[in-house]
Amino acid sequence: MNLSVEDTERSFIPSDSYLTGYLNTADEYYPSSGIDLFIIFEGTSNIYENKESLADLQSRLSGKSTAPPYIAEPDSEETFSNVMSAFAQHLSTSGSITGVVLGDDKWPTSESDFVSELAAFTSFGNSGQRYYADVSFDENRTTLQAIRVKSEYVRLTKLKGTKVIDDADRQIAAMDATRAMITDWEDLQSAFPYSEKFISIEGFKIIKKELFLNVGLALAAVGVIVLITVASPLTALIITVNVTFCLAEILGFMHALGIAIDSVSVINIVLAVGLSIDYSAHVGHCFMVKGGDDRNLRVLESLSDIGSAVLSGALTTFLAVVVLLFSTSYVFATLSIQFALTGKNTRNVVLLCFIYCHLHCHLSYFQTSFFHSWSWCNTWSYFVTCVTFSLWSETI
């Protein structure tokens, strides 16, 4: 689909806020670095056994900056920080702090000596104090629980107009590739990656799937409930299809207007399922309660009875939402665009033709012969249907 999942966090800041100017200036002159990545290794025995491999971890992370997992080259302290490599360098150049015996490989000869020497190295006042937060000991600092290695992703952003936003697709690829890479390190103990940004990236990863899953379930529920209430499989099907077309138009206009899939737009789409059913159901139900064998006449009678109510509801709903188009709030502006153009106001003045002509004419069409039932309203209905599918195809 051409509809993209994007980080719209900054969109919640009003365009006239001083923060917008500040952030734009900061992006231009002081662009942020990549996302921090931490790799956590647990267990004293495992860390001691794999000390050489852990000290040389930068070799496993090199050459991964241009393709997933997009990890920055470990060639500076800003992009890579490994307590084990610093500890190994300290032992080989300065020797032991606590006086423990070092072997020919310049490492402590026992696990307990290794832990006590590492605790001393990372204590305040010693050369490894900058790594104090990268090691986890028990309360007595006699048992090593875990270490973490800090790395960094390259800057995974893109331009949208004049704004710099997160590139959700590349961030998802980076997160998944990082997890797969660490899983493949079978010669090391089990480890896991962590980044504060993973919470947002997980949202990027599932939001599109959840959107179509929830909308699909909602449409299925609409079909079942309408079938029970109108007691006509064909009428229930037409009403459900009409609601589906409403959602197709929402997605089409979202693509045309550059509205991304995020928590705000997804909520509005799910709301539109319920908001677009009522008038279609009113029209369908009114048609079903009309007596007689001539469905063309029943269509005209139902339109005469309920048409003014539908039109009034459409106009008042449109007027209630259209004022939000001038809001500087991202939430209200997105809601008004989706509902005023396609969503809730599928019953508005423009798309009221769709409901009247499409729903009424098809109710009539499916009962009478093709040539007798064909009229200007059928022609208009199929024209609007073609336009709807055209908008939908833009999102595929």
Secondary structure, DSSP 8 states (H G I E B T S, - for coil): ----B---GGGGS-TTSHHHHHHHHHHHHS-----EEEEEEE-HHHHHHTHHHHHTTHHHHTT-SSSTT-B--S-STTT-B-HHHHHHHHHHHH--SS---B-TTSSBSSHHHHHHHHHHHTSTTSTTGGGGGGEEE-TTS-SEEEEEEEEEB---EEEETTEEEE-HHHHHHHHHHHHHHHHT-TTS--EEEE-TTHHHHHHHHHHHHHHHHHHHHHHHHHHHHHHHHH--HHHHHHHHHHHHHHHHHHHHHHHHHT--BSHHHHHHHHHHHHHTHHHHHHHHHHHHH--SS-HHHHHHHHHHHHHHHHHHHHHHHHHHHHGGGG-S-HHHHHHHHHHHHTSGGGGSHHHHHIIIIIIIHHHHHTTS-HHHH--HHHHHHHHHHHHHHHHHHTT-
